Amino acid sequence: RHPYLLSAFTKSVEFSHVAREWRCKWTKDNEMASLEAAGTILAEHLADLKKVDGVVSVQRIVCGGCQDFKVIIKVSADKFGAFEESGFAGEAAFLDKLNAIAGLSGVETQTYTIEEM
């Protein structure tokens, strides 16, 4: 059984939300052109991400020190299976666009549970 279809890993680690993270590293070259391009791509996809059944939030994280660019799509755990089966709402196209940008590297994804405490 898929671990994200459960409601807890252990008694003290319960969850009701799962997040899919898309991330990469950007550079300060050319007045941060790679960061600007990543932000533009997110803006193009944002409306579709917010339409995902069960979406709770879409967050963007940018670290100026370590030059991270991250997008976190938080969905209700009971809707995660459908989100995954749909290809994570255009994830492949989004990642392909990131991979085509000069100055971006380390394009990766990760799935994890996420809860406010």
FENBEL-V148559 format. One record per run of one state. SS is the DSSP state (alpha for helix, beta for strand, coil for the rest). FROM is the first residue (numbers start at 1). TO is the last residue. Records with the same first field share a line. If there is no record, write none. Layout:
SS=FROM-TO ; FROM-TO
//
This chain:
coil=1-2 ; 6-7 ; 11-12 ; 15-16 ; 26-28 ; 51-54 ; 64-67 ; 86-90 ; 100-104 ; 114-117
alpha=3-5 ; 29-50 ; 77-85 ; 91-99
beta=8-10 ; 13-14 ; 17-25 ; 55-63 ; 68-76 ; 105-113
//
